[in-house]
Amino acid sequence: MSHLLASTSRRAAMVSLGAMTLAAASLANPSASAQLAPQRTLDELKAEIQARADRHAYPVAQLDPAETREALANLKSMDRDHWASVWGAIGDRHLARAQGLEATDKAQAAAAYDKAMQYYMFARFPLEDSPGTAKAYEKALEAFAGYSRLVDPPIEAVKFTYDGKQIVGYLRVPKGVRPAPVAITIGGLDGRKEDAAIRNAEYLKHGIAFFSFDMPGTGQTRLKIEPGVEKVFSAVLDLIAKRPDLDAKRVVVTGGSWGGHWSARLAYMEKDRILGAVVQGGPVHNYFQPEWQRVALKTPEYLFGLFEARSAVYGVKTLDEFLAYGPKMSLKDNGWIEKPSAPMLLVNGVKDTQVPIADLYLLQSNGDPKDAWVNPRGGHMGRNVEMSDEWIFQNVTLPWVARRLGVSA
Protein backbone atom coordinates (compact mmCIF):
# COMPACT_ATOMS: atom_id res chain seq x y z
CA MET A 1 0.00 0.00 0.00
CA SER A 2 1.30 3.43 -0.90
CA HIS A 3 -0.92 5.21 1.58
CA LEU A 4 -0.45 6.39 5.12
CA LEU A 5 0.06 3.86 7.89
CA ALA A 6 -0.09 6.45 10.63
CA SER A 7 1.63 6.78 13.95
CA THR A 8 0.27 9.72 15.93
CA SER A 9 1.05 11.35 19.23
CA ARG A 10 -0.91 12.81 22.11
CA ARG A 11 0.13 16.24 20.89
CA ALA A 12 -1.40 15.59 17.44
CA ALA A 13 -4.62 14.50 19.10
CA MET A 14 -4.70 17.64 21.24
CA VAL A 15 -4.06 19.89 18.23
CA SER A 16 -6.84 18.24 16.23
CA LEU A 17 -9.28 18.42 19.11
CA GLY A 18 -8.36 22.06 19.70
CA ALA A 19 -9.12 22.90 16.08
CA MET A 20 -12.48 21.18 16.34
CA THR A 21 -13.32 22.99 19.55
CA LEU A 22 -12.58 26.35 17.95
CA ALA A 23 -14.77 25.47 14.98
CA ALA A 24 -17.52 24.32 17.32
CA ALA A 25 -17.39 27.49 19.39
CA SER A 26 -18.44 29.62 16.44
CA LEU A 27 -21.52 27.44 15.96
CA ALA A 28 -22.48 26.81 19.57
CA ASN A 29 -25.11 29.52 19.87
CA PRO A 30 -27.65 28.92 17.06
CA SER A 31 -31.08 27.75 18.10
CA ALA A 32 -31.92 24.06 18.00
CA SER A 33 -34.19 24.60 15.02
CA ALA A 34 -31.35 26.21 13.08
CA GLN A 35 -28.99 23.36 13.95
CA LEU A 36 -31.51 20.78 12.81
CA ALA A 37 -32.61 22.62 9.66
CA PRO A 38 -32.56 20.47 6.48
CA GLN A 39 -29.16 20.51 4.85
CA ARG A 40 -30.54 20.34 1.30
CA THR A 41 -33.67 21.29 -0.58
CA LEU A 42 -35.45 18.45 -2.38
CA ASP A 43 -33.84 19.43 -5.69
CA GLU A 44 -30.42 19.62 -4.07
CA LEU A 45 -30.94 16.24 -2.45
CA LYS A 46 -31.96 14.69 -5.76
CA ALA A 47 -28.85 16.06 -7.43
CA GLU A 48 -26.63 14.71 -4.65
CA ILE A 49 -28.23 11.25 -4.72
CA GLN A 50 -27.81 11.02 -8.49
CA ALA A 51 -24.20 12.19 -8.32
CA ARG A 52 -23.43 9.53 -5.71
CA ALA A 53 -25.22 6.82 -7.69
CA ASP A 54 -23.26 7.78 -10.82
CA ARG A 55 -19.96 7.31 -9.01
CA HIS A 56 -21.19 4.35 -6.90
CA ALA A 57 -20.73 6.11 -3.57
CA TYR A 58 -22.33 5.46 -0.19
CA PRO A 59 -25.21 5.05 0.55
CA VAL A 60 -26.34 4.36 -3.04
CA ALA A 61 -23.25 2.51 -4.25
CA GLN A 62 -25.29 -0.54 -5.21
CA LEU A 63 -28.12 1.27 -7.00
CA ASP A 64 -28.28 1.46 -10.78
CA PRO A 65 -27.79 5.08 -11.95
CA ALA A 66 -30.59 4.84 -14.53
CA GLU A 67 -33.04 3.39 -12.02
CA THR A 68 -31.96 6.01 -9.52
CA ARG A 69 -32.84 8.71 -12.06
CA GLU A 70 -36.22 7.03 -12.60
CA ALA A 71 -37.00 7.03 -8.89
CA LEU A 72 -35.88 10.61 -8.40
CA ALA A 73 -38.20 11.74 -11.19
CA ASN A 74 -41.09 10.32 -9.16
CA LEU A 75 -39.94 11.78 -5.83
CA LYS A 76 -42.15 14.77 -5.05
CA SER A 77 -41.48 15.33 -1.35
CA MET A 78 -39.53 14.04 1.62
CA ASP A 79 -42.59 12.58 3.29
CA ARG A 80 -41.25 9.34 4.72
CA ASP A 81 -43.98 7.06 3.38
CA HIS A 82 -43.79 8.69 -0.06
CA TRP A 83 -40.01 8.21 0.00
CA ALA A 84 -40.45 4.52 0.86
CA SER A 85 -43.06 4.05 -1.86
CA VAL A 86 -40.92 5.57 -4.62
CA TRP A 87 -37.82 3.49 -3.93
CA GLY A 88 -39.84 0.45 -2.90
CA ALA A 89 -41.56 0.38 -6.30
CA ILE A 90 -38.24 -0.43 -7.97
CA GLY A 91 -37.56 -3.01 -5.29
CA ASP A 92 -40.93 -4.60 -6.06
CA ARG A 93 -39.97 -4.92 -9.70
CA HIS A 94 -36.74 -6.75 -8.89
CA LEU A 95 -38.48 -8.91 -6.29
CA ALA A 96 -41.09 -10.04 -8.83
CA ARG A 97 -38.32 -10.87 -11.29
CA ALA A 98 -36.43 -12.85 -8.64
CA GLN A 99 -39.51 -14.87 -7.73
CA GLY A 100 -40.16 -15.60 -11.40
CA LEU A 101 -36.60 -16.81 -11.98
CA GLU A 102 -36.12 -18.88 -8.83
CA ALA A 103 -37.34 -22.15 -10.31
CA THR A 104 -35.25 -21.90 -13.49
CA ASP A 105 -32.14 -19.78 -12.88
CA LYS A 106 -30.99 -19.61 -9.29
CA ALA A 107 -27.97 -17.40 -10.01
CA GLN A 108 -30.05 -14.76 -11.80
CA ALA A 109 -32.75 -15.02 -9.14
CA ALA A 110 -30.20 -14.44 -6.37
CA ALA A 111 -28.88 -11.37 -8.19
CA ALA A 112 -32.44 -10.03 -8.55
CA TYR A 113 -33.15 -10.63 -4.85
CA ASP A 114 -29.97 -8.70 -4.06
CA LYS A 115 -31.12 -5.80 -6.26
CA ALA A 116 -34.55 -5.79 -4.64
CA MET A 117 -33.01 -5.69 -1.20
CA GLN A 118 -30.77 -2.76 -2.09
CA TYR A 119 -33.76 -0.63 -3.16
CA TYR A 120 -35.81 -1.63 -0.14
CA MET A 121 -32.88 -0.70 2.08
CA PHE A 122 -32.68 2.75 0.56
CA ALA A 123 -36.46 3.00 0.86
CA ARG A 124 -36.03 2.74 4.67
CA PHE A 125 -32.87 4.90 4.85
CA PRO A 126 -31.64 6.15 7.26
CA LEU A 127 -34.04 4.48 9.72
CA GLU A 128 -37.48 2.89 10.00
CA ASP A 129 -39.49 5.82 11.36
CA SER A 130 -42.87 5.52 9.60
CA PRO A 131 -45.24 2.75 8.52
CA GLY A 132 -43.87 2.91 4.98
CA THR A 133 -40.20 2.75 5.94
CA ALA A 134 -40.91 -0.08 8.40
CA LYS A 135 -42.66 -2.01 5.63
CA ALA A 136 -39.72 -1.39 3.33
CA TYR A 137 -37.40 -2.98 5.88
CA GLU A 138 -39.73 -6.00 6.13
CA LYS A 139 -39.52 -6.35 2.36
CA ALA A 140 -35.74 -6.02 2.51
CA LEU A 141 -35.69 -8.94 4.95
CA GLU A 142 -37.93 -10.94 2.60
CA ALA A 143 -35.66 -10.25 -0.38
CA PHE A 144 -32.56 -11.08 1.63
CA ALA A 145 -34.09 -14.39 2.72
CA GLY A 146 -34.51 -15.27 -0.96
CA TYR A 147 -30.90 -14.36 -1.66
CA SER A 148 -29.68 -16.31 1.38
CA ARG A 149 -31.25 -19.59 0.34
CA LEU A 150 -29.99 -19.43 -3.25
CA VAL A 151 -26.32 -18.59 -2.79
CA ASP A 152 -23.78 -21.34 -2.25
CA PRO A 153 -22.83 -21.78 0.52
CA PRO A 154 -26.12 -20.49 1.90
CA ILE A 155 -26.41 -17.81 4.57
CA GLU A 156 -27.77 -19.07 7.86
CA ALA A 157 -29.98 -16.87 10.03
CA VAL A 158 -28.86 -17.50 13.62
CA LYS A 159 -31.22 -16.43 16.40
CA PHE A 160 -30.66 -16.20 20.13
CA THR A 161 -32.18 -14.40 23.09
CA TYR A 162 -30.39 -11.66 25.00
CA ASP A 163 -31.96 -9.60 27.78
CA GLY A 164 -35.38 -10.89 26.76
CA LYS A 165 -34.97 -9.80 23.13
CA GLN A 166 -34.49 -12.00 20.09
CA ILE A 167 -31.26 -11.16 18.27
CA VAL A 168 -30.71 -12.22 14.66
CA GLY A 169 -27.36 -12.57 12.93
CA TYR A 170 -26.24 -14.00 9.60
CA LEU A 171 -23.57 -16.69 9.43
CA ARG A 172 -21.88 -17.92 6.28
CA VAL A 173 -19.16 -20.57 6.48
CA PRO A 174 -16.75 -21.33 3.62
CA LYS A 175 -16.78 -24.80 2.12
CA GLY A 176 -14.07 -27.24 3.12
CA VAL A 177 -12.78 -25.27 6.11
CA ARG A 178 -13.61 -26.81 9.49
CA PRO A 179 -13.39 -25.31 11.97
CA ALA A 180 -13.37 -21.97 10.18
CA PRO A 181 -11.90 -18.75 11.58
CA VAL A 182 -14.51 -16.04 12.01
CA ALA A 183 -14.91 -12.34 11.29
CA ILE A 184 -17.73 -10.83 13.37
CA THR A 185 -19.01 -7.73 11.59
CA ILE A 186 -21.07 -5.07 13.38
CA GLY A 187 -23.17 -2.61 11.40
CA GLY A 188 -23.35 1.14 11.84
CA LEU A 189 -26.05 3.72 12.33
CA ASP A 190 -27.94 3.47 9.04
CA GLY A 191 -26.60 0.30 7.40
CA ARG A 192 -27.97 -3.12 8.22
CA LYS A 193 -26.48 -6.58 8.54
CA GLU A 194 -28.16 -7.64 5.29
CA ASP A 195 -25.99 -5.16 3.36
CA ALA A 196 -22.90 -6.40 5.17
CA ALA A 197 -23.69 -10.07 4.62
CA ILE A 198 -23.60 -9.57 0.86
CA ARG A 199 -20.43 -7.45 0.90
CA ASN A 200 -18.70 -9.90 3.25
CA ALA A 201 -18.71 -12.72 0.69
CA GLU A 202 -15.07 -11.87 -0.04
CA TYR A 203 -14.08 -13.40 3.31
CA LEU A 204 -15.13 -16.85 2.06
CA LYS A 205 -12.48 -16.79 -0.67
CA HIS A 206 -9.86 -16.72 2.08
CA GLY A 207 -11.37 -19.48 4.19
CA ILE A 208 -12.92 -17.08 6.69
CA ALA A 209 -16.50 -17.37 7.96
CA PHE A 210 -18.41 -14.21 8.75
CA PHE A 211 -21.08 -13.51 11.35
CA SER A 212 -22.94 -10.22 10.70
CA PHE A 213 -25.02 -8.29 13.23
CA ASP A 214 -26.86 -5.01 13.55
CA MET A 215 -25.49 -2.71 16.20
CA PRO A 216 -27.64 -2.07 19.31
CA GLY A 217 -30.60 0.18 18.63
CA THR A 218 -30.91 -0.74 14.94
CA GLY A 219 -32.30 -3.44 12.68
CA GLN A 220 -32.91 -6.66 14.56
CA THR A 221 -30.73 -5.80 17.57
CA ARG A 222 -33.39 -3.81 19.39
CA LEU A 223 -31.48 -3.09 22.57
CA LYS A 224 -31.16 0.29 24.26
CA ILE A 225 -27.77 1.89 23.72
CA GLU A 226 -26.07 2.26 27.08
CA PRO A 227 -22.75 1.25 28.64
CA GLY A 228 -22.69 -2.53 29.02
CA VAL A 229 -24.94 -3.40 26.09
CA GLU A 230 -21.83 -4.57 24.23
CA LYS A 231 -22.21 -7.77 26.26
CA VAL A 232 -24.64 -8.91 23.56
CA PHE A 233 -21.55 -9.56 21.44
CA SER A 234 -19.98 -11.55 24.27
CA ALA A 235 -23.03 -13.79 23.89
CA VAL A 236 -22.10 -14.12 20.22
CA LEU A 237 -18.64 -15.33 21.24
CA ASP A 238 -20.30 -17.85 23.56
CA LEU A 239 -22.40 -19.06 20.65
CA ILE A 240 -19.36 -19.42 18.39
CA ALA A 241 -17.63 -21.51 21.06
CA LYS A 242 -20.48 -24.02 20.92
CA ARG A 243 -20.33 -24.58 17.15
CA PRO A 244 -17.96 -27.28 15.87
CA ASP A 245 -17.82 -25.66 12.41
CA LEU A 246 -16.30 -22.45 13.84
CA ASP A 247 -12.91 -21.87 15.43
CA ALA A 248 -13.51 -19.94 18.65
CA LYS A 249 -9.77 -19.42 19.05
CA ARG A 250 -9.55 -17.47 15.80
CA VAL A 251 -12.03 -14.61 15.89
CA VAL A 252 -11.65 -10.98 14.78
CA VAL A 253 -14.29 -8.28 15.24
CA THR A 254 -14.83 -5.52 12.69
CA GLY A 255 -17.07 -2.46 12.92
CA GLY A 256 -17.63 0.56 10.73
CA SER A 257 -18.80 3.99 11.89
CA TRP A 258 -20.95 3.47 15.01
CA GLY A 259 -20.16 -0.23 14.66
CA GLY A 260 -16.54 0.68 15.27
CA HIS A 261 -17.46 1.91 18.74
CA TRP A 262 -18.69 -1.57 19.66
CA SER A 263 -15.66 -3.17 18.04
CA ALA A 264 -13.40 -1.01 20.22
CA ARG A 265 -15.34 -1.94 23.36
CA LEU A 266 -14.91 -5.62 22.54
CA ALA A 267 -11.17 -5.14 21.99
CA TYR A 268 -10.97 -4.19 25.67
CA MET A 269 -13.67 -6.34 27.19
CA GLU A 270 -12.93 -9.55 25.23
CA LYS A 271 -9.20 -9.14 24.65
CA ASP A 272 -8.56 -12.74 25.64
CA ARG A 273 -11.19 -14.19 23.30
CA ILE A 274 -10.51 -12.27 20.09
CA LEU A 275 -7.37 -11.89 18.01
CA GLY A 276 -8.08 -8.36 16.92
CA ALA A 277 -10.59 -5.60 16.24
CA VAL A 278 -11.04 -3.24 13.31
CA VAL A 279 -12.29 0.19 14.39
CA GLN A 280 -13.20 2.04 11.20
CA GLY A 281 -14.50 5.55 11.79
CA GLY A 282 -15.68 4.59 15.26
CA PRO A 283 -16.84 7.09 17.93
CA VAL A 284 -14.62 7.07 21.01
CA HIS A 285 -14.89 10.24 23.10
CA ASN A 286 -14.89 13.52 21.20
CA TYR A 287 -17.80 12.36 19.05
CA PHE A 288 -20.03 12.21 22.11
CA GLN A 289 -19.35 15.77 23.23
CA PRO A 290 -22.02 18.44 22.61
CA GLU A 291 -19.44 20.72 21.02
CA TRP A 292 -18.78 18.19 18.26
CA GLN A 293 -22.39 17.23 17.73
CA ARG A 294 -23.53 20.83 17.25
CA VAL A 295 -21.19 20.98 14.28
CA ALA A 296 -21.50 17.42 12.98
CA LEU A 297 -25.30 17.47 12.81
CA LYS A 298 -24.98 20.00 9.99
CA THR A 299 -22.53 18.04 7.84
CA PRO A 300 -23.34 17.73 4.13
CA GLU A 301 -21.37 14.47 4.13
CA TYR A 302 -24.57 12.79 5.36
CA LEU A 303 -27.50 12.78 2.91
CA PHE A 304 -30.32 13.67 5.31
CA GLY A 305 -31.92 12.74 8.61
CA LEU A 306 -28.74 12.58 10.65
CA PHE A 307 -30.25 13.90 13.87
CA GLU A 308 -33.25 11.60 13.53
CA ALA A 309 -31.01 8.57 13.09
CA ARG A 310 -28.58 9.51 15.85
CA SER A 311 -31.25 10.39 18.40
CA ALA A 312 -33.32 7.28 17.66
CA VAL A 313 -30.60 4.89 18.81
CA TYR A 314 -30.51 6.71 22.16
CA GLY A 315 -34.30 6.61 22.42
CA VAL A 316 -34.51 10.41 22.78
CA LYS A 317 -36.45 13.07 20.89
CA THR A 318 -35.06 16.53 21.58
CA LEU A 319 -31.68 18.06 20.88
CA ASP A 320 -31.11 18.78 24.57
CA GLU A 321 -31.82 15.14 25.48
CA PHE A 322 -29.52 13.96 22.71
CA LEU A 323 -26.62 16.19 23.71
CA ALA A 324 -26.98 15.19 27.37
CA TYR A 325 -27.12 11.45 26.62
CA GLY A 326 -24.03 11.11 24.43
CA PRO A 327 -21.21 11.68 26.95
CA LYS A 328 -22.17 8.62 28.98
CA MET A 329 -20.92 6.49 26.06
CA SER A 330 -17.39 7.96 26.10
CA LEU A 331 -14.70 5.28 26.27
CA LYS A 332 -12.34 7.80 27.81
CA ASP A 333 -14.65 8.94 30.59
CA ASN A 334 -15.56 5.33 31.38
CA GLY A 335 -11.92 4.40 31.82
CA TRP A 336 -11.47 2.13 28.83
CA ILE A 337 -8.73 3.63 26.70
CA GLU A 338 -5.83 3.06 29.10
CA LYS A 339 -6.70 -0.62 29.58
CA PRO A 340 -4.92 -3.53 27.87
CA SER A 341 -6.64 -4.54 24.65
CA ALA A 342 -6.61 -6.97 21.80
CA PRO A 343 -4.68 -5.67 18.76
CA MET A 344 -6.61 -2.98 16.90
CA LEU A 345 -6.58 -1.57 13.38
CA LEU A 346 -7.81 2.02 13.41
CA VAL A 347 -9.10 3.40 10.09
CA ASN A 348 -10.50 6.80 9.15
CA GLY A 349 -10.06 9.95 7.10
CA VAL A 350 -8.62 13.22 8.36
CA LYS A 351 -11.53 15.12 6.78
CA ASP A 352 -14.26 13.06 8.46
CA THR A 353 -17.10 15.42 9.43
CA GLN A 354 -19.21 12.75 11.11
CA VAL A 355 -16.75 11.20 13.57
CA PRO A 356 -13.73 13.34 14.51
CA ILE A 357 -10.30 12.08 13.51
CA ALA A 358 -9.25 13.08 17.03
CA ASP A 359 -11.02 9.95 18.27
CA LEU A 360 -8.67 7.75 16.25
CA TYR A 361 -5.69 9.69 17.60
CA LEU A 362 -7.01 9.31 21.14
CA LEU A 363 -7.21 5.52 20.85
CA GLN A 364 -3.79 5.29 19.26
CA SER A 365 -2.15 7.52 21.85
CA ASN A 366 -3.34 5.48 24.84
CA GLY A 367 -3.12 1.92 26.08
CA ASP A 368 -1.44 -0.80 24.02
CA PRO A 369 0.18 -0.09 20.61
CA LYS A 370 -2.23 -0.13 17.67
CA ASP A 371 -2.06 -0.17 13.89
CA ALA A 372 -3.67 2.69 11.99
CA TRP A 373 -4.46 3.58 8.40
CA VAL A 374 -5.37 7.23 7.88
CA ASN A 375 -6.36 8.76 4.54
CA PRO A 376 -5.22 12.41 4.66
CA ARG A 377 -7.86 13.34 2.08
CA GLY A 378 -10.52 10.93 3.25
CA GLY A 379 -13.88 11.61 4.82
CA HIS A 380 -15.94 9.33 7.03
CA MET A 381 -14.58 5.78 7.22
CA GLY A 382 -11.51 7.00 5.30
CA ARG A 383 -13.28 6.99 1.94
CA ASN A 384 -13.06 9.53 -0.87
CA VAL A 385 -13.48 9.47 -4.65
CA GLU A 386 -10.18 7.65 -5.18
CA MET A 387 -10.57 5.20 -2.30
CA SER A 388 -14.05 3.72 -1.99
CA ASP A 389 -15.41 1.60 0.82
CA GLU A 390 -14.67 -1.45 -1.32
CA TRP A 391 -11.10 -0.32 -1.99
CA ILE A 392 -10.45 0.16 1.72
CA PHE A 393 -11.95 -3.23 2.51
CA GLN A 394 -9.86 -5.03 -0.11
CA ASN A 395 -6.58 -3.22 0.54
CA VAL A 396 -6.65 -2.38 4.23
CA THR A 397 -9.25 -4.28 6.28
CA LEU A 398 -9.22 -7.72 4.65
CA PRO A 399 -5.40 -8.16 4.64
CA TRP A 400 -5.20 -7.13 8.30
CA VAL A 401 -8.04 -9.45 9.34
CA ALA A 402 -6.50 -12.32 7.38
CA ARG A 403 -3.10 -11.82 9.05
CA ARG A 404 -4.67 -11.78 12.50
CA LEU A 405 -6.53 -15.01 11.70
CA GLY A 406 -3.45 -16.67 10.24
CA VAL A 407 -4.71 -17.06 6.67
CA SER A 408 -3.43 -15.69 3.36
CA ALA A 409 -4.98 -12.72 1.57
Secondary structure, DSSP 8 states (H G I E B T S, - for coil): --S-B----HHHHHHHHHHHHHHHHTTSSS-HHHHTS-SS-HHHHHHHHHHHHHTT-TTSTTS-HHHHHHHHHH-----HHHHHHHHHHHHHHHHHHHHHHTTT-HHHHHHHHHHHHHHHHHHHTT---SHHHHHHHHHHHHHHHHHHHHSSS--EEEEEEETTEEEEEEEE--TT-SSEEEEEEE--SS--HHHHHHHGGGGGGGT-EEEEE--TTBTTB-----TTTTHHHHHHHHHHHT-TTEEEEEEEEEEETHHHHHHHHHHHHTTTT-SEEEEES---SGGGSHHHHHHHTT-TTS-S-HHHHHHHHHT--SHHHHHHHGGGG-TTTTT-TTS----EEEEEETT-SSS-HHHHHHHHTSSS--EEEEETT--GGG--SSS-HHHHIIIIIHHHHHHHHT---
